[in-house]
């Protein structure tokens, strides 16, 4: 887990980010807010963007990808209603920031990145911060991580045109899945898997990078 460094010059910015951008906009879960206060977002972005790390905006991380704005990270995390013993699958590791936030809240996080350079960099950052409960794999997230399924929660940080069927299969009963869905117009969708089927709820319009790999072959 990320340690609270008394010499962390970004700590005050992080506190202000949570208070002014996240809590003020309706995120109320205490554990989520604590995780957002703790995880050093500036260490997950390129050095030339660190001064902007606690603005409520996405930032470039290389390879044409971005780190999501803090509010959206907190909003999606809260919607999953994570419990301390949950096992979570993340599709789209990116910088590793979302995985770190999840790791503060869940027992194990399994995260998949299709771009090797990003995945390996994220893994290095997460290891340096002490996140021993995050497992990074390079591969196509469309297929999920069947060897570790089922998962109590699944989160997608890139947008498919429709939610991949393998991910629905790998979701545990009573599990929650959150994803941006769509091509030109995207909506954040929350699924819950119940004995009687899937409950689907649309949350809000969003803009994420498109999911690549096999997801682009599925219309």
C-alpha positions in Angstrom: 0.0 0.0 0.0 1.1 3.5 -0.6 2.7 5.0 2.4 1.8 8.4 3.8 5.0 10.4 3.4 5.3 13.4 5.7 7.6 14.9 3.1 5.1 14.5 0.3 4.9 18.1 -1.1 1.7 17.1 -3.0 -0.3 16.1 0.1 -2.1 19.4 0.4 -3.0 19.4 -3.2 -4.4 15.9 -2.9 -6.5 16.9 0.1 -7.9 19.9 -1.8 -8.6 17.7 -4.8 -10.7 15.4 -2.7 -12.6 18.2 -0.9 -13.2 20.5 -3.9 -13.5 18.1 -6.9 -14.8 14.8 -5.5 -16.6 15.2 -2.2 -18.2 18.5 -3.3 -19.6 16.8 -6.4 -21.4 14.0 -4.4 -18.9 11.2 -3.8 -19.6 10.3 -0.1 -18.1 6.8 0.5 -15.6 7.3 3.3 -13.3 4.5 2.2 -13.2 5.8 -1.4 -12.4 9.3 -0.2 -9.6 8.0 2.0 -8.1 6.1 -0.9 -8.3 9.2 -3.1 -6.5 11.2 -0.4 -3.8 8.5 -0.1 -2.8 7.5 -3.6 -0.2 9.8 -5.0 -1.6 10.5 -8.5 1.4 12.6 -9.4 3.6 9.5 -9.4 1.4 7.9 -12.1 1.8 10.7 -14.7 4.9 11.8 -16.7 7.1 14.3 -14.8 6.3 17.2 -17.1 2.6 16.9 -16.0 3.1 16.5 -12.3 2.1 20.1 -11.5 -1.3 19.3 -13.1 -1.7 16.0 -11.4 -4.4 17.2 -8.9 -6.5 19.2 -11.4 -9.8 17.5 -12.3 -8.8 16.6 -15.8 -7.4 13.7 -17.7 -3.7 13.8 -18.6 -1.6 12.2 -21.3 0.4 9.1 -20.2 1.9 8.1 -23.6 0.9 5.7 -26.3 -2.1 7.9 -27.1 -3.7 7.1 -23.7 -4.7 9.2 -20.7 -5.1 8.9 -17.0 -8.8 9.6 -16.1 -9.8 12.7 -14.2 -9.9 12.1 -10.4 -13.7 12.7 -10.1 -14.4 9.9 -12.6 -12.0 7.5 -10.9 -13.7 8.2 -7.6 -17.2 8.1 -9.1 -16.7 4.7 -10.8 -14.9 3.2 -7.7 -17.8 4.3 -5.4 -20.4 2.8 -7.8 -18.7 -0.7 -7.5 -19.4 -0.7 -3.7 -16.2 -2.6 -3.0 -15.8 -4.7 0.2 -12.5 -5.4 1.8 -12.4 -9.1 0.7 -13.5 -8.4 -2.9 -11.4 -9.5 -5.9 -11.5 -7.0 -8.7 -10.7 -7.2 -12.4 -9.6 -4.0 -14.2 -9.5 -3.8 -18.0 -7.1 -1.1 -19.1 -4.3 -0.6 -16.6 -3.0 2.6 -18.2 -0.9 4.4 -15.7 -1.9 2.1 -12.8 -3.6 4.8 -10.8 -7.1 3.3 -10.9 -5.6 -0.1 -9.9 -3.9 1.6 -6.9 -7.2 3.2 -5.7 -8.9 -0.2 -6.1 -6.0 -1.9 -4.2 -6.7 0.3 -1.2 -10.3 -1.0 -1.0 -10.2 -4.6 -2.2 -8.3 -7.8 -1.3 -6.8 -8.5 -4.8 -6.8 -6.5 -8.0 -6.1 -8.1 -11.4 -5.4 -5.6 -14.1 -4.9 -6.1 -17.8 -3.1 -3.7 -20.3 -3.0 -4.3 -24.0 0.0 -1.9 -24.5 3.2 -3.5 -23.1 5.0 -0.3 -22.5 2.2 1.1 -20.4 1.6 -2.2 -18.5 5.2 -2.7 -17.6 5.6 1.0 -16.5 2.4 0.7 -14.3 3.6 -2.5 -12.8 6.9 -0.9 -11.9 5.2 2.1 -10.3 2.8 -0.1 -8.3 5.6 -2.3 -7.0 7.6 0.8 -6.0 4.6 2.0 -4.0 4.2 -1.4 -2.2 1.0 -2.6 -3.9 1.6 -6.3 -3.5 -2.1 -7.1 -4.0 -2.1 -5.8 -7.6 -1.4 -8.3 -10.4 -0.6 -6.9 -13.9 -0.9 -8.9 -17.1 -0.1 -7.8 -20.7 -2.9 -8.9 -23.0 -6.3 -8.2 -24.6 -8.8 -7.3 -21.8 -11.7 -8.4 -24.0 -11.0 -12.0 -22.9 -10.7 -11.1 -19.2 -8.6 -13.2 -16.9 -10.5 -16.6 -16.8 -7.9 -18.4 -14.7 -8.6 -16.0 -11.8 -12.4 -15.7 -12.3 -15.0 -15.2 -10.9 -14.6 -11.6 -9.8 -16.7 -9.6 -7.3 -16.2 -6.5 -9.4 -15.0 -5.6 -12.9 -14.1 -2.1 -14.1 -13.3 -1.0 -17.7 -11.3 2.1 -18.2 -11.6 2.1 -22.0 -14.9 2.1 -24.0 -16.1 -0.9 -26.0 -19.1 -0.6 -28.3 -20.8 -3.3 -26.1 -19.7 -5.0 -22.9 -17.6 -8.1 -23.8 -19.4 -11.3 -23.1 -16.4 -13.0 -21.5 -16.4 -10.3 -18.8 -20.0 -10.9 -18.0 -19.3 -14.6 -17.7 -16.4 -14.0 -15.3 -18.5 -11.8 -13.0 -19.5 -13.5 -9.8 -23.2 -13.7 -8.7 -24.0 -10.4 -7.0 -21.0 -9.0 -8.8 -20.9 -5.5 -10.2 -19.4 -4.3 -13.5 -18.9 -0.7 -14.5 -17.9 0.4 -18.0 -18.1 3.3 -20.4 -20.0 1.9 -23.4 -20.4 3.4 -26.9 -18.4 4.7 -29.9 -19.4 8.3 -30.8 -21.5 8.8 -27.7 -20.5 7.0 -24.5 -22.5 6.3 -21.3 -21.2 4.9 -18.1 -23.1 1.7 -17.4 -23.4 -0.3 -14.2 -24.3 -4.0 -14.3 -25.2 -6.2 -11.4 -25.4 -10.0 -11.9 -28.2 -11.6 -10.0 -29.7 -15.1 -9.9 -32.5 -13.9 -12.2 -30.2 -12.2 -14.7 -28.4 -8.9 -15.3 -29.6 -5.5 -13.8 -28.4 -2.7 -16.0 -28.3 1.0 -15.1 -27.1 4.0 -17.1 -25.3 6.5 -14.9 -23.9 9.5 -16.9 -22.4 10.5 -20.2 -18.6 10.1 -20.4 -15.6 10.3 -22.8 -13.0 7.5 -22.6 -10.4 6.3 -25.1 -11.8 3.4 -27.2 -11.1 -0.2 -26.1 -8.7 -1.7 -28.6 -7.9 -5.3 -29.6 -10.8 -7.7 -30.2 -13.3 -5.2 -28.9 -13.0 -3.3 -32.1 -14.0 -6.3 -34.1 -17.3 -6.6 -32.3 -20.1 -4.4 -33.5 
